[in-house]
């Protein structure tokens, strides 16, 4: 593990092999540390401006206009970092996505508007319909030249695999395919407290979500950028799939998660980096699970 010199007061860089972590503000890092036209795939999951607490930083802007102004800044920077055949997946709250959509369709080609759908463990709302999905835009710079590895993300096609139907409309009756490329509604469970992959973060995205995105829209040794890394799931999945990664994060506690998950460091400021022990309460006893 090597730790680069402090770039300036608010920024540090950590590297190991093909994986880089920047500890700093996303706008500053994107402007000064990431080359233009150098990134194959960007996954951007920014704060949603809905009041979440990210390790002491509140996810709140003075106004919707201020939030969108900030978002347009980092979106423009991300677009500049993409290679000409690069792809970008962008998430935000449902109420903000129309603004993102209108902004991005003027600069990129939006190929898919994905719905990440999940169930809720309890009642979310009593006087309106609670939200059970988050939107994702899949965008490319050049709709005639981009990576999409369809064969790597096939899912079961129930018409052929389960119902085993025959298409009699063809000259020769043919069985329906048993596999297909996923549609734009992705039913992937959220990360729950008892899951092995759980980290202490309010909006952690599941490994399965990032696996589908990275497998589909990048090649081996491609460079994956996540400007709001959080628990560094994007970088971790990129590492597992043989890609390179750049992760940016402003919060120290989440930097520690990234250093541990990527194997960049085993200690930070003299403290050993370990996944916290969780205690699960039961009606009759407590079971301790050491998830180091």
GINOR-V953668 format. One record per pair of residues at least 24 apart in sequence whose C-alpha atoms are under 10 Angstrom apart, sorted by the first residue. I is the first residue (numbers start at 0). J is the second residue. Records with the same first field share a line. If there is no record, write none. Layout:
# GINOR-V953668
I = J ; J
This chain:
# GINOR-V953668
0 = 258 ; 262 ; 263 ; 264 ; 265
1 = 263 ; 264
2 = 263 ; 264
6 = 31 ; 32
9 = 249
10 = 248 ; 249
12 = 246 ; 247
13 = 246 ; 254 ; 257 ; 258 ; 263 ; 264
14 = 245 ; 258 ; 261 ; 262 ; 263 ; 264
15 = 258 ; 261 ; 262 ; 263 ; 264
16 = 243 ; 244 ; 263
17 = 220 ; 222 ; 238 ; 241 ; 242 ; 243 ; 244 ; 245
18 = 222 ; 223 ; 234 ; 235 ; 237 ; 238 ; 242 ; 243 ; 244 ; 245 ; 246 ; 261 ; 262 ; 263
19 = 224 ; 234 ; 243 ; 244 ; 245 ; 246 ; 247 ; 257 ; 258 ; 261 ; 263
20 = 225 ; 228 ; 231 ; 234 ; 244 ; 245 ; 246 ; 247 ; 248 ; 254 ; 257 ; 258 ; 261 ; 263
21 = 226 ; 228 ; 245 ; 246 ; 247 ; 248 ; 249 ; 254
22 = 246 ; 247 ; 248 ; 249 ; 250 ; 251 ; 253 ; 254 ; 255
23 = 247 ; 248 ; 249 ; 250 ; 251 ; 254
24 = 226 ; 227 ; 247 ; 248 ; 249 ; 250
25 = 73 ; 76 ; 225 ; 226 ; 227 ; 228 ; 246 ; 247 ; 248 ; 249
26 = 69 ; 70 ; 72 ; 73 ; 74 ; 76 ; 77 ; 226 ; 247
27 = 73
28 = 226 ; 247 ; 248
29 = 73 ; 76 ; 77 ; 79 ; 80 ; 226 ; 247
30 = 73 ; 76 ; 77 ; 79 ; 80
33 = 76 ; 77 ; 79 ; 80 ; 224 ; 245
34 = 79 ; 80 ; 81
35 = 76 ; 77 ; 78 ; 79 ; 80 ; 81 ; 82
36 = 77 ; 78 ; 79 ; 80 ; 81 ; 82 ; 83 ; 84 ; 85
37 = 79 ; 80 ; 81 ; 82 ; 83 ; 85 ; 221 ; 222 ; 223 ; 224
38 = 77 ; 78 ; 79 ; 80 ; 81 ; 82 ; 83 ; 84 ; 85 ; 86 ; 87 ; 221 ; 222 ; 223 ; 224 ; 243 ; 244 ; 245
39 = 80 ; 81 ; 82 ; 83 ; 84 ; 85 ; 86 ; 87 ; 145 ; 146 ; 216 ; 217 ; 218 ; 220 ; 221 ; 222 ; 223 ; 224 ; 243
40 = 77 ; 80 ; 81 ; 82 ; 84 ; 85 ; 86 ; 87 ; 88 ; 139 ; 146 ; 212 ; 213 ; 216 ; 217 ; 218 ; 221 ; 222 ; 223 ; 224 ; 225 ; 244
41 = 77 ; 78 ; 80 ; 81 ; 85 ; 86 ; 87 ; 88 ; 89 ; 138 ; 212 ; 213 ; 216 ; 217 ; 222 ; 223 ; 224 ; 225 ; 226 ; 233 ; 244 ; 245
42 = 77 ; 86 ; 87 ; 88 ; 89 ; 90 ; 135 ; 136 ; 137 ; 209 ; 212 ; 213 ; 223 ; 224 ; 225 ; 226 ; 227 ; 228 ; 233
43 = 73 ; 74 ; 77 ; 87 ; 88 ; 89 ; 90 ; 91 ; 135 ; 136 ; 224 ; 225 ; 226 ; 227 ; 228 ; 233
44 = 88 ; 89 ; 90 ; 91 ; 92 ; 135 ; 202 ; 203 ; 204 ; 225 ; 226 ; 227 ; 228 ; 229
45 = 70 ; 73 ; 89 ; 90 ; 91 ; 92 ; 202 ; 225 ; 226 ; 227 ; 228 ; 229
46 = 70 ; 90 ; 91 ; 92 ; 202 ; 227 ; 229
47 = 90 ; 91 ; 92 ; 93 ; 94 ; 95 ; 96 ; 202
48 = 91 ; 92 ; 95
49 = 92
51 = 201 ; 202
52 = 200 ; 201 ; 202
53 = 199 ; 200 ; 201 ; 202 ; 229 ; 249 ; 250 ; 252 ; 253
54 = 199 ; 200 ; 201 ; 250 ; 251 ; 252 ; 253
55 = 250
56 = 249 ; 250
63 = 95
66 = 95
67 = 95 ; 98 ; 99
70 = 98 ; 99
71 = 98 ; 99 ; 102 ; 103
73 = 226
74 = 99 ; 102 ; 103
75 = 102 ; 103 ; 106
77 = 224 ; 225 ; 226
78 = 103 ; 106 ; 107 ; 138 ; 139 ; 140
80 = 224
81 = 139 ; 140 ; 222 ; 223 ; 224
82 = 139 ; 140 ; 141 ; 145 ; 222
83 = 139 ; 140 ; 141 ; 144 ; 145
84 = 139 ; 140 ; 141 ; 142 ; 143 ; 144 ; 145 ; 146
85 = 138 ; 139 ; 140 ; 141 ; 142 ; 144 ; 145 ; 146 ; 216 ; 217 ; 221 ; 222
86 = 110 ; 137 ; 138 ; 139 ; 140 ; 141 ; 142 ; 145 ; 146 ; 147 ; 216 ; 217 ; 223
87 = 135 ; 136 ; 137 ; 138 ; 139 ; 140 ; 212 ; 216 ; 223 ; 224
88 = 112 ; 113 ; 135 ; 136 ; 137 ; 138 ; 139 ; 212 ; 213 ; 216 ; 225
89 = 113 ; 134 ; 135 ; 136 ; 137 ; 138
90 = 115 ; 133 ; 134 ; 135 ; 136 ; 137
91 = 133 ; 134 ; 135 ; 136
92 = 130 ; 132 ; 133 ; 134 ; 135
93 = 130 ; 132 ; 133 ; 134 ; 135
94 = 134
95 = 134
96 = 133 ; 134 ; 135 ; 136
97 = 134
99 = 136
100 = 135 ; 136 ; 138
103 = 136 ; 138
104 = 138
106 = 138 ; 139 ; 140
107 = 137 ; 138 ; 139 ; 140 ; 141 ; 142
108 = 137 ; 138 ; 139 ; 140 ; 141 ; 142
109 = 136 ; 137 ; 138 ; 139 ; 140 ; 142
110 = 136 ; 137 ; 138 ; 139 ; 142
111 = 135 ; 136 ; 137 ; 138 ; 139 ; 182 ; 183
112 = 136 ; 137 ; 138 ; 183 ; 184
113 = 137 ; 182 ; 183 ; 184 ; 185
114 = 182 ; 183 ; 184 ; 185 ; 186
115 = 183 ; 184 ; 185 ; 186 ; 187 ; 188 ; 189 ; 208
116 = 184 ; 185 ; 186 ; 187 ; 188 ; 189
117 = 185 ; 186 ; 187 ; 188 ; 189
118 = 186 ; 187 ; 188 ; 189
119 = 188 ; 189
120 = 191
132 = 184 ; 185 ; 186
134 = 183 ; 184
135 = 183
137 = 183 ; 212 ; 216
139 = 216
145 = 216 ; 217
146 = 214 ; 215 ; 216 ; 217 ; 218
147 = 212 ; 213 ; 214 ; 215 ; 216 ; 217 ; 218
148 = 180 ; 211 ; 212 ; 213 ; 214 ; 215 ; 216 ; 217 ; 218
149 = 179 ; 180 ; 181 ; 214 ; 215 ; 216
150 = 178 ; 179 ; 180 ; 214 ; 215
151 = 180 ; 211 ; 213 ; 214 ; 215 ; 216
152 = 178 ; 179 ; 180 ; 181 ; 210 ; 211 ; 212 ; 213 ; 214 ; 215
153 = 177 ; 178 ; 179 ; 180 ; 181 ; 211 ; 215
154 = 178 ; 179 ; 180 ; 181 ; 182
155 = 179 ; 180 ; 181
156 = 180 ; 181
180 = 215
181 = 211
185 = 211
192 = 277 ; 279
193 = 277 ; 278 ; 279 ; 288
195 = 290
196 = 230 ; 232 ; 290
197 = 230 ; 274 ; 290
198 = 229 ; 230 ; 231 ; 232 ; 253 ; 256 ; 274 ; 275
199 = 229 ; 230 ; 252 ; 253 ; 256 ; 274 ; 275
200 = 229 ; 230 ; 252 ; 253 ; 256
201 = 229 ; 230
202 = 229 ; 230
203 = 228 ; 229 ; 230 ; 231 ; 232
204 = 229 ; 230 ; 231 ; 232 ; 233
205 = 232 ; 233
206 = 232 ; 233 ; 235 ; 236
207 = 232 ; 236
208 = 232 ; 233 ; 236
209 = 233 ; 234 ; 235 ; 236 ; 237
210 = 235 ; 236 ; 237 ; 239 ; 240
211 = 236
213 = 237 ; 240 ; 242
214 = 240 ; 242
217 = 242
218 = 242
219 = 243
220 = 244
228 = 253 ; 254 ; 257
229 = 253 ; 254 ; 256 ; 257
230 = 254 ; 255 ; 256 ; 257 ; 258 ; 260
231 = 255 ; 256 ; 257 ; 258 ; 259 ; 260 ; 261
232 = 256 ; 257 ; 260 ; 261
233 = 257
234 = 260 ; 261
235 = 259 ; 260 ; 261 ; 262
236 = 260 ; 261
237 = 261
